[in-house]
Amino acid sequence: MNQSVLRLHASWEKVKERMKENDINLTDEDLEYEPGKEEELLQRLEKVMDKPRHLVIAYIESISSNEDMAG
């Protein structure tokens, strides 16, 4: 199993809200996250966003660091 760690510079709640603003198709259920369960979150977002893992991680981290790779 591919273990991924997200490097967040903001709280997950802030990141989650910005992601929902940028992509109206994302739901609270899609963005449900518990520390230590990054793998489940990333698998879910890969499917919902139809993007490979590295792009999902880059997107989340860009929002977290306020670089915002929306789109």
Number of C-alpha atoms within 10 A of each C-alpha: 4 4 8 14 12 15 13 14 13 13 9 17 12 11 21 21 15 17 21 15 12 15 13 8 11 17 14 10 9 18 19 15 17 10 8 10 13 16 16 12 15 24 14 16 19 16 12 13 15 11 12 13 16 11 14 17 18 15 17 24 20 18 21 22 13 13 11 16 13 13 6
